[in-house]
Amino acid sequence: MNLKRLFGAVLTILGIVGLIYTAVIFADTSGETRDIKSLIIYGILGIVFFTSGISLVRTTKDES
């Protein structure tokens, strides 16, 4: 089992969870500064984790 692919899958799942949590915060936001800061932070972290996980899975060679 390839450890890089496993780590890439974990990063991708964390990114998806972060983006879903960002959507939940966006739906419940009232426009306060605290809401907008958390929206930006979780959104950026979700995008970074998702893209790095996808690129790690795609670039890792499958050596069986």
Gaussian input, Z-matrix of N, CA and C with variables (Angstrom, degrees):
# hf/3-21g

backbone

0 1
 N
 C     1     B1
 C     2     B2     1     A1
 N     3     B3     2     A2     1     D1
 C     4     B4     3     A3     2     D2
 C     5     B5     4     A4     3     D3
 N     6     B6     5     A5     4     D4
 C     7     B7     6     A6     5     D5
 C     8     B8     7     A7     6     D6
 N     9     B9     8     A8     7     D7
 C    10    B10     9     A9     8     D8
 C    11    B11    10    A10     9     D9
 N    12    B12    11    A11    10    D10
 C    13    B13    12    A12    11    D11
 C    14    B14    13    A13    12    D12
 N    15    B15    14    A14    13    D13
 C    16    B16    15    A15    14    D14
 C    17    B17    16    A16    15    D15
 N    18    B18    17    A17    16    D16
 C    19    B19    18    A18    17    D17
 C    20    B20    19    A19    18    D18
 N    21    B21    20    A20    19    D19
 C    22    B22    21    A21    20    D20
 C    23    B23    22    A22    21    D21
 N    24    B24    23    A23    22    D22
 C    25    B25    24    A24    23    D23
 C    26    B26    25    A25    24    D24
 N    27    B27    26    A26    25    D25
 C    28    B28    27    A27    26    D26
 C    29    B29    28    A28    27    D27
 N    30    B30    29    A29    28    D28
 C    31    B31    30    A30    29    D29
 C    32    B32    31    A31    30    D30
 N    33    B33    32    A32    31    D31
 C    34    B34    33    A33    32    D32
 C    35    B35    34    A34    33    D33
 N    36    B36    35    A35    34    D34
 C    37    B37    36    A36    35    D35
 C    38    B38    37    A37    36    D36
 N    39    B39    38    A38    37    D37
 C    40    B40    39    A39    38    D38
 C    41    B41    40    A40    39    D39
 N    42    B42    41    A41    40    D40
 C    43    B43    42    A42    41    D41
 C    44    B44    43    A43    42    D42
 N    45    B45    44    A44    43    D43
 C    46    B46    45    A45    44    D44
 C    47    B47    46    A46    45    D45
 N    48    B48    47    A47    46    D46
 C    49    B49    48    A48    47    D47
 C    50    B50    49    A49    48    D48
 N    51    B51    50    A50    49    D49
 C    52    B52    51    A51    50    D50
 C    53    B53    52    A52    51    D51
 N    54    B54    53    A53    52    D52
 C    55    B55    54    A54    53    D53
 C    56    B56    55    A55    54    D54
 N    57    B57    56    A56    55    D55
 C    58    B58    57    A57    56    D56
 C    59    B59    58    A58    57    D57
 N    60    B60    59    A59    58    D58
 C    61    B61    60    A60    59    D59
 C    62    B62    61    A61    60    D60
 N    63    B63    62    A62    61    D61
 C    64    B64    63    A63    62    D62
 C    65    B65    64    A64    63    D63
 N    66    B66    65    A65    64    D64
 C    67    B67    66    A66    65    D65
 C    68    B68    67    A67    66    D66
 N    69    B69    68    A68    67    D67
 C    70    B70    69    A69    68    D68
 C    71    B71    70    A70    69    D69
 N    72    B72    71    A71    70    D70
 C    73    B73    72    A72    71    D71
 C    74    B74    73    A73    72    D72
 N    75    B75    74    A74    73    D73
 C    76    B76    75    A75    74    D74
 C    77    B77    76    A76    75    D75
 N    78    B78    77    A77    76    D76
 C    79    B79    78    A78    77    D77
 C    80    B80    79    A79    78    D78
 N    81    B81    80    A80    79    D79
 C    82    B82    81    A81    80    D80
 C    83    B83    82    A82    81    D81
 N    84    B84    83    A83    82    D82
 C    85    B85    84    A84    83    D83
 C    86    B86    85    A85    84    D84
 N    87    B87    86    A86    85    D85
 C    88    B88    87    A87    86    D86
 C    89    B89    88    A88    87    D87
 N    90    B90    89    A89    88    D88
 C    91    B91    90    A90    89    D89
 C    92    B92    91    A91    90    D90
 N    93    B93    92    A92    91    D91
 C    94    B94    93    A93    92    D92
 C    95    B95    94    A94    93    D93
 N    96    B96    95    A95    94    D94
 C    97    B97    96    A96    95    D95
 C    98    B98    97    A97    96    D96
 N    99    B99    98    A98    97    D97
 C   100   B100    99    A99    98    D98
 C   101   B101   100   A100    99    D99
 N   102   B102   101   A101   100   D100
 C   103   B103   102   A102   101   D101
 C   104   B104   103   A103   102   D102
 N   105   B105   104   A104   103   D103
 C   106   B106   105   A105   104   D104
 C   107   B107   106   A106   105   D105
 N   108   B108   107   A107   106   D106
 C   109   B109   108   A108   107   D107
 C   110   B110   109   A109   108   D108
 N   111   B111   110   A110   109   D109
 C   112   B112   111   A111   110   D110
 C   113   B113   112   A112   111   D111
 N   114   B114   113   A113   112   D112
 C   115   B115   114   A114   113   D113
 C   116   B116   115   A115   114   D114
 N   117   B117   116   A116   115   D115
 C   118   B118   117   A117   116   D116
 C   119   B119   118   A118   117   D117
 N   120   B120   119   A119   118   D118
 C   121   B121   120   A120   119   D119
 C   122   B122   121   A121   120   D120
 N   123   B123   122   A122   121   D121
 C   124   B124   123   A123   122   D122
 C   125   B125   124   A124   123   D123
 N   126   B126   125   A125   124   D124
 C   127   B127   126   A126   125   D125
 C   128   B128   127   A127   126   D126
 N   129   B129   128   A128   127   D127
 C   130   B130   129   A129   128   D128
 C   131   B131   130   A130   129   D129
 N   132   B132   131   A131   130   D130
 C   133   B133   132   A132   131   D131
 C   134   B134   133   A133   132   D132
 N   135   B135   134   A134   133   D133
 C   136   B136   135   A135   134   D134
 C   137   B137   136   A136   135   D135
 N   138   B138   137   A137   136   D136
 C   139   B139   138   A138   137   D137
 C   140   B140   139   A139   138   D138
 N   141   B141   140   A140   139   D139
 C   142   B142   141   A141   140   D140
 C   143   B143   142   A142   141   D141
 N   144   B144   143   A143   142   D142
 C   145   B145   144   A144   143   D143
 C   146   B146   145   A145   144   D144
 N   147   B147   146   A146   145   D145
 C   148   B148   147   A147   146   D146
 C   149   B149   148   A148   147   D147
 N   150   B150   149   A149   148   D148
 C   151   B151   150   A150   149   D149
 C   152   B152   151   A151   150   D150
 N   153   B153   152   A152   151   D151
 C   154   B154   153   A153   152   D152
 C   155   B155   154   A154   153   D153
 N   156   B156   155   A155   154   D154
 C   157   B157   156   A156   155   D155
 C   158   B158   157   A157   156   D156
 N   159   B159   158   A158   157   D157
 C   160   B160   159   A159   158   D158
 C   161   B161   160   A160   159   D159
 N   162   B162   161   A161   160   D160
 C   163   B163   162   A162   161   D161
 C   164   B164   163   A163   162   D162
 N   165   B165   164   A164   163   D163
 C   166   B166   165   A165   164   D164
 C   167   B167   166   A166   165   D165
 N   168   B168   167   A167   166   D166
 C   169   B169   168   A168   167   D167
 C   170   B170   169   A169   168   D168
 N   171   B171   170   A170   169   D169
 C   172   B172   171   A171   170   D170
 C   173   B173   172   A172   171   D171
 N   174   B174   173   A173   172   D172
 C   175   B175   174   A174   173   D173
 C   176   B176   175   A175   174   D174
 N   177   B177   176   A176   175   D175
 C   178   B178   177   A177   176   D176
 C   179   B179   178   A178   177   D177
 N   180   B180   179   A179   178   D178
 C   181   B181   180   A180   179   D179
 C   182   B182   181   A181   180   D180
 N   183   B183   182   A182   181   D181
 C   184   B184   183   A183   182   D182
 C   185   B185   184   A184   183   D183
 N   186   B186   185   A185   184   D184
 C   187   B187   186   A186   185   D185
 C   188   B188   187   A187   186   D186
 N   189   B189   188   A188   187   D187
 C   190   B190   189   A189   188   D188
 C   191   B191   190   A190   189   D189

   B1=1.4558
   B2=1.5229
   B3=1.2915
   B4=1.4444
   B5=1.5260
   B6=1.3319
   B7=1.4550
   B8=1.5265
   B9=1.3386
   B10=1.4620
   B11=1.5310
   B12=1.3158
   B13=1.4689
   B14=1.5207
   B15=1.3265
   B16=1.4575
   B17=1.5262
   B18=1.3210
   B19=1.4553
   B20=1.5324
   B21=1.3206
   B22=1.4577
   B23=1.5237
   B24=1.3278
   B25=1.4625
   B26=1.5301
   B27=1.3298
   B28=1.4691
   B29=1.5227
   B30=1.3298
   B31=1.4623
   B32=1.5272
   B33=1.3126
   B34=1.4611
   B35=1.5297
   B36=1.3284
   B37=1.4663
   B38=1.5204
   B39=1.3418
   B40=1.4711
   B41=1.5217
   B42=1.3210
   B43=1.4628
   B44=1.5145
   B45=1.3173
   B46=1.4598
   B47=1.5288
   B48=1.3336
   B49=1.4679
   B50=1.5244
   B51=1.3208
   B52=1.4572
   B53=1.5205
   B54=1.3172
   B55=1.4646
   B56=1.5280
   B57=1.3276
   B58=1.4646
   B59=1.5235
   B60=1.3342
   B61=1.4620
   B62=1.5307
   B63=1.3318
   B64=1.4565
   B65=1.5242
   B66=1.3130
   B67=1.4637
   B68=1.5312
   B69=1.3319
   B70=1.4655
   B71=1.5211
   B72=1.3273
   B73=1.4688
   B74=1.5219
   B75=1.3215
   B76=1.4597
   B77=1.5286
   B78=1.3191
   B79=1.4562
   B80=1.5292
   B81=1.3332
   B82=1.4569
   B83=1.5198
   B84=1.3125
   B85=1.4650
   B86=1.5245
   B87=1.3345
   B88=1.4636
   B89=1.5182
   B90=1.3168
   B91=1.4551
   B92=1.5093
   B93=1.3265
   B94=1.4618
   B95=1.5186
   B96=1.3226
   B97=1.4670
   B98=1.5199
   B99=1.3293
   B100=1.4697
   B101=1.5258
   B102=1.3252
   B103=1.4638
   B104=1.5273
   B105=1.3016
   B106=1.4654
   B107=1.5241
   B108=1.3325
   B109=1.4649
   B110=1.5218
   B111=1.3190
   B112=1.4629
   B113=1.5252
   B114=1.3105
   B115=1.4622
   B116=1.5268
   B117=1.3101
   B118=1.4612
   B119=1.5262
   B120=1.3291
   B121=1.4652
   B122=1.5253
   B123=1.3315
   B124=1.4605
   B125=1.5261
   B126=1.3077
   B127=1.4573
   B128=1.5195
   B129=1.3267
   B130=1.4655
   B131=1.5273
   B132=1.3330
   B133=1.4683
   B134=1.5284
   B135=1.3185
   B136=1.4587
   B137=1.5083
   B138=1.3209
   B139=1.4663
   B140=1.5251
   B141=1.3381
   B142=1.4687
   B143=1.5204
   B144=1.3341
   B145=1.4595
   B146=1.5227
   B147=1.3142
   B148=1.4600
   B149=1.5269
   B150=1.3259
   B151=1.4658
   B152=1.5220
   B153=1.3326
   B154=1.4634
   B155=1.5267
   B156=1.3160
   B157=1.4624
   B158=1.5140
   B159=1.3255
   B160=1.4676
   B161=1.5249
   B162=1.3334
   B163=1.4615
   B164=1.5251
   B165=1.3329
   B166=1.4548
   B167=1.5257
   B168=1.3156
   B169=1.4620
   B170=1.5316
   B171=1.3170
   B172=1.4631
   B173=1.5191
   B174=1.3306
   B175=1.4745
   B176=1.5194
   B177=1.3187
   B178=1.4529
   B179=1.5176
   B180=1.3267
   B181=1.4713
   B182=1.5301
   B183=1.2950
   B184=1.4540
   B185=1.5191
   B186=1.3326
   B187=1.4584
   B188=1.5235
   B189=1.3130
   B190=1.4585
   B191=1.5049
   A1=108.84
   A2=115.26
   A3=120.79
   A4=110.13
   A5=116.54
   A6=121.79
   A7=111.96
   A8=116.97
   A9=119.97
   A10=111.10
   A11=116.95
   A12=119.86
   A13=111.18
   A14=116.51
   A15=120.70
   A16=110.71
   A17=117.12
   A18=121.14
   A19=110.91
   A20=117.03
   A21=120.70
   A22=111.83
   A23=116.52
   A24=120.40
   A25=110.79
   A26=116.40
   A27=119.82
   A28=110.49
   A29=117.22
   A30=120.39
   A31=111.46
   A32=116.78
   A33=120.34
   A34=111.05
   A35=116.80
   A36=120.37
   A37=110.82
   A38=117.32
   A39=120.10
   A40=111.28
   A41=116.67
   A42=120.07
   A43=112.05
   A44=117.15
   A45=120.83
   A46=110.54
   A47=116.02
   A48=119.83
   A49=110.60
   A50=117.03
   A51=120.48
   A52=112.76
   A53=116.53
   A54=119.73
   A55=111.76
   A56=116.79
   A57=119.59
   A58=110.24
   A59=116.83
   A60=120.25
   A61=111.04
   A62=117.11
   A63=120.95
   A64=110.60
   A65=117.47
   A66=121.05
   A67=111.07
   A68=116.86
   A69=120.50
   A70=110.45
   A71=116.75
   A72=119.89
   A73=110.40
   A74=116.93
   A75=120.73
   A76=111.34
   A77=116.81
   A78=120.40
   A79=111.54
   A80=117.43
   A81=121.26
   A82=114.13
   A83=118.09
   A84=120.45
   A85=111.72
   A86=113.64
   A87=119.45
   A88=111.09
   A89=117.69
   A90=122.03
   A91=114.43
   A92=117.88
   A93=120.03
   A94=109.82
   A95=115.83
   A96=121.17
   A97=111.14
   A98=116.68
   A99=120.61
   A100=110.76
   A101=117.53
   A102=121.23
   A103=111.67
   A104=116.29
   A105=120.16
   A106=110.87
   A107=117.37
   A108=120.25
   A109=111.37
   A110=117.14
   A111=119.34
   A112=110.64
   A113=117.86
   A114=121.86
   A115=110.42
   A116=116.73
   A117=121.08
   A118=111.11
   A119=116.91
   A120=120.25
   A121=111.37
   A122=117.29
   A123=119.77
   A124=111.96
   A125=117.08
   A126=120.41
   A127=112.36
   A128=116.08
   A129=120.03
   A130=110.45
   A131=117.22
   A132=119.31
   A133=111.62
   A134=117.63
   A135=121.01
   A136=112.29
   A137=116.70
   A138=120.47
   A139=110.91
   A140=116.98
   A141=120.30
   A142=111.05
   A143=117.37
   A144=120.15
   A145=111.12
   A146=117.26
   A147=121.12
   A148=111.21
   A149=117.06
   A150=119.40
   A151=111.64
   A152=118.16
   A153=118.70
   A154=111.39
   A155=117.57
   A156=120.35
   A157=112.15
   A158=116.84
   A159=120.52
   A160=110.69
   A161=117.55
   A162=119.02
   A163=111.77
   A164=117.74
   A165=120.55
   A166=111.29
   A167=117.24
   A168=120.48
   A169=110.79
   A170=116.99
   A171=120.65
   A172=112.88
   A173=117.86
   A174=119.82
   A175=113.46
   A176=118.55
   A177=120.48
   A178=109.81
   A179=115.62
   A180=120.97
   A181=109.37
   A182=116.49
   A183=122.21
   A184=108.72
   A185=116.04
   A186=121.22
   A187=109.63
   A188=116.94
   A189=121.45
   A190=111.38
   D1=134.57
   D2=-175.25
   D3=-86.20
   D4=122.35
   D5=-176.56
   D6=-69.70
   D7=-34.14
   D8=179.21
   D9=-65.66
   D10=-40.81
   D11=178.77
   D12=-66.09
   D13=-38.37
   D14=177.47
   D15=-64.37
   D16=-44.46
   D17=178.00
   D18=-64.72
   D19=-37.66
   D20=176.77
   D21=-64.49
   D22=-38.70
   D23=178.02
   D24=-66.96
   D25=-39.73
   D26=177.87
   D27=-64.47
   D28=-43.12
   D29=177.55
   D30=-62.51
   D31=-40.30
   D32=179.18
   D33=-63.72
   D34=-43.05
   D35=178.77
   D36=-64.87
   D37=-41.46
   D38=176.91
   D39=-63.05
   D40=-37.09
   D41=177.57
   D42=-66.05
   D43=-40.84
   D44=178.25
   D45=-64.78
   D46=-42.09
   D47=178.13
   D48=-63.56
   D49=-40.65
   D50=177.92
   D51=-63.79
   D52=-40.08
   D53=178.77
   D54=-69.75
   D55=-36.89
   D56=176.82
   D57=-66.33
   D58=-41.49
   D59=178.02
   D60=-64.21
   D61=-36.04
   D62=175.50
   D63=-62.60
   D64=-40.67
   D65=178.36
   D66=-65.06
   D67=-38.27
   D68=177.85
   D69=-65.28
   D70=-43.66
   D71=177.53
   D72=-63.52
   D73=-40.05
   D74=179.89
   D75=-63.15
   D76=-36.99
   D77=-179.48
   D78=-71.57
   D79=-30.14
   D80=-177.17
   D81=-99.88
   D82=5.05
   D83=-174.74
   D84=-73.59
   D85=147.18
   D86=177.22
   D87=-114.00
   D88=4.42
   D89=176.88
   D90=93.02
   D91=9.68
   D92=178.31
   D93=-74.96
   D94=159.82
   D95=-178.34
   D96=-62.53
   D97=-39.33
   D98=-179.53
   D99=-63.28
   D100=-39.88
   D101=179.33
   D102=-65.37
   D103=-41.82
   D104=-177.53
   D105=-69.71
   D106=-38.67
   D107=177.60
   D108=-62.99
   D109=-45.67
   D110=179.89
   D111=-67.68
   D112=-34.22
   D113=177.06
   D114=-61.20
   D115=-44.98
   D116=-179.63
   D117=-68.44
   D118=-43.71
   D119=-177.54
   D120=-64.04
   D121=-50.33
   D122=-178.73
   D123=-67.84
   D124=-33.33
   D125=178.06
   D126=-65.94
   D127=-45.16
   D128=-179.92
   D129=-66.96
   D130=-44.00
   D131=178.10
   D132=-62.77
   D133=-39.52
   D134=177.78
   D135=-62.78
   D136=-43.45
   D137=179.60
   D138=-66.25
   D139=-42.08
   D140=-179.85
   D141=-64.55
   D142=-46.60
   D143=179.71
   D144=-63.95
   D145=-42.67
   D146=-178.30
   D147=-63.48
   D148=-49.17
   D149=-177.47
   D150=-68.35
   D151=-38.55
   D152=179.02
   D153=-69.00
   D154=-36.24
   D155=177.15
   D156=-66.17
   D157=-44.54
   D158=178.78
   D159=-63.32
   D160=-43.87
   D161=-178.97
   D162=-68.47
   D163=-32.61
   D164=177.42
   D165=-68.27
   D166=-39.18
   D167=177.80
   D168=-68.55
   D169=-39.96
   D170=-177.08
   D171=-70.69
   D172=-36.10
   D173=-174.35
   D174=-89.07
   D175=-11.05
   D176=-179.53
   D177=-80.28
   D178=127.96
   D179=179.15
   D180=-75.25
   D181=144.24
   D182=179.21
   D183=-93.99
   D184=99.42
   D185=-178.47
   D186=-105.95
   D187=105.41
   D188=-179.32
   D189=-100.39

